């Protein structure tokens, strides 16, 4: 597994601002309808390989999902592919935005 950073859910906004990072929401469309983080790019995990060129490589990427598991896998995949990647630990559940 490639190295990526774990970001506490409560610190996501500061980390994104301090790092001029892209927020990548990798949940499925029905999950996105429950709400997402401001400014997030929505690319579901299943579409990631086909749409990877849409993710800016010149700045860090914070990966987000429901509880942090899928986004950790995506962060590892991105890190392996040369991105500076981070995972929002606990995901949207940690922010109280999804059950």
Rosetta blueprint (number, residue, H / E / L):
1 X L
2 X L
3 X L
4 X L
5 X E
6 X E
7 X E
8 X E
9 X H
10 X H
11 X H
12 X H
13 X H
14 X H
15 X H
16 X H
17 X H
18 X H
19 X H
20 X L
21 X L
22 X E
23 X E
24 X E
25 X E
26 X L
27 X L
28 X L
29 X H
30 X H
31 X H
32 X H
33 X L
34 X L
35 X L
36 X L
37 X L
38 X L
39 X L
40 X L
41 X E
42 X E
43 X L
44 X L
45 X H
46 X H
47 X H
48 X H
49 X H
50 X H
51 X H
52 X H
53 X H
54 X H
55 X L
56 X L
57 X L
58 X L
59 X L
60 X L
61 X E
62 X E
63 X E
64 X E
65 X L
66 X L
67 X L
68 X L
69 X H
70 X H
71 X H
72 X H
73 X H
74 X H
75 X H
76 X H
77 X H
78 X H
79 X H
80 X H
81 X L
82 X L
83 X L
84 X L
85 X E
86 X E
87 X E
88 X E
89 X E
90 X L
91 X H
92 X H
93 X H
94 X H
95 X L
96 X L
97 X L
98 X L
99 X L
